[in-house]
Amino acid sequence: MAIRRKAFASWKGTLKGGAGRFSAGGLSGAFDFHSRFEDGEGTNPEELLGAALASCFSMALSSNLEKAGAEPELVETEAEVVLDRLSDGWTIVKVILSTKVRASGIDYESLRKLAEETKRTCPIGKALMAIPVIELKVVKG
């Protein structure tokens, strides 16, 4: 059975002078040109995409650790989304996933391989396969 999730966004005004709002589940916030292309207050679509990937990856890795016989205690993941202006426009060119895992019953090399598999197989990761580089850094702690 398919599960449907919804998010909503609106934008009022011009690109540089306007402002937007989004909502998704219990999360809502503001975004504008300055929060996306400069260092302004608020969030932006790239941060939301990063949060989605980091959340999905952390949950999936915890599940995969358990399936592999390890006992996950904590999976913390940061996703850095790199947006660059290319000749054909703004493009997400890279995502850097940095994950720190505290789990017993697994060595670092097995953890690293499991994390690489999880990067390719978690639902949000699969949806983002068009991004040229999704780099993964794994720390066992």
C-alpha positions in Angstrom: 0.0 0.0 0.0 1.4 3.4 -1.0 1.9 6.0 1.7 1.3 9.6 0.7 2.9 12.6 2.3 2.2 16.3 1.5 4.1 19.5 1.8 2.9 23.0 0.9 4.7 26.2 -0.2 3.7 29.6 -1.4 5.6 32.6 -2.8 4.5 36.2 -2.9 6.2 38.9 -4.9 9.3 39.1 -7.1 12.3 36.8 -6.8 14.5 39.2 -4.9 11.8 41.2 -3.1 9.3 38.5 -2.3 9.0 35.9 0.4 7.7 32.4 0.8 6.3 30.1 3.5 6.3 26.3 3.7 4.7 23.6 5.8 5.2 19.9 6.0 3.7 17.9 8.9 4.5 19.8 12.1 7.2 21.9 10.4 6.7 25.3 9.0 8.9 28.3 8.2 9.8 31.1 5.9 12.2 31.4 3.0 13.3 34.2 0.6 16.0 35.1 -1.8 18.4 36.1 1.0 18.0 32.8 2.9 18.6 30.8 -0.3 21.4 32.7 -2.2 22.9 34.7 0.7 23.2 34.3 4.4 19.7 35.6 5.3 17.4 34.5 8.1 15.0 31.5 7.4 15.6 28.3 5.6 15.6 27.3 1.9 14.7 24.3 -0.3 18.3 22.9 -0.2 18.3 22.8 3.6 14.9 21.0 3.6 16.2 18.5 1.0 19.3 17.9 3.3 17.1 17.4 6.3 14.9 14.9 4.4 18.0 13.0 3.3 19.7 13.0 6.7 16.5 11.9 8.4 15.8 9.1 5.9 19.5 7.9 5.9 19.7 7.9 9.7 16.5 5.8 10.1 17.5 3.4 7.3 21.0 2.9 8.6 19.7 2.1 12.1 17.4 -0.5 10.5 20.2 -1.9 8.4 22.5 -2.1 11.4 19.9 -4.1 13.3 19.4 -6.4 10.4 23.2 -7.0 10.2 23.2 -8.1 13.9 24.6 -4.9 15.3 22.9 -2.9 18.1 22.5 0.7 17.1 22.5 3.3 19.9 22.8 6.5 18.0 23.0 7.6 14.3 23.6 11.3 13.7 23.8 12.5 10.1 24.5 15.9 8.6 23.7 16.6 5.0 25.5 19.5 3.3 23.8 20.4 0.0 26.0 22.3 -2.5 24.2 24.6 -4.9 26.2 26.0 -7.7 25.4 28.3 -10.7 26.3 26.3 -13.8 26.0 27.4 -17.5 22.4 26.1 -17.6 21.4 27.6 -14.2 21.4 26.8 -10.5 22.1 23.1 -9.8 22.6 20.9 -6.8 26.0 19.6 -7.7 26.9 17.6 -4.6 25.6 16.4 -1.2 28.0 15.5 1.5 26.6 13.2 4.1 28.5 13.0 7.4 27.3 10.3 9.8 28.4 9.4 13.2 27.3 6.0 14.5 27.4 4.5 17.9 26.7 0.8 17.7 28.0 -2.4 19.2 28.6 -5.6 17.3 30.0 -4.1 14.1 33.5 -3.1 13.0 34.3 0.1 11.1 34.8 -1.5 7.7 31.5 -3.4 7.9 29.8 -0.2 9.1 31.2 1.8 6.2 30.0 -0.8 3.6 26.6 -0.8 5.2 26.4 3.0 5.2 27.3 3.1 1.5 24.6 0.5 0.7 22.1 2.6 2.8 23.1 5.8 0.9 22.0 4.0 -2.4 18.9 2.3 -1.0 17.1 4.7 1.4 14.0 6.2 -0.3 15.2 9.8 -0.4 18.7 8.7 -1.5 17.1 6.8 -4.4 15.1 9.9 -5.3 18.2 12.0 -5.4 20.3 9.8 -7.8 20.4 12.6 -10.4 22.8 14.6 -8.1 26.2 14.0 -9.6 28.0 13.4 -6.2 26.6 12.2 -2.9 29.7 11.8 -0.8 29.6 9.9 2.5 31.8 10.3 5.5 31.4 7.7 8.3 32.6 8.0 11.9 32.1 5.1 14.4 32.0 6.6 17.8 
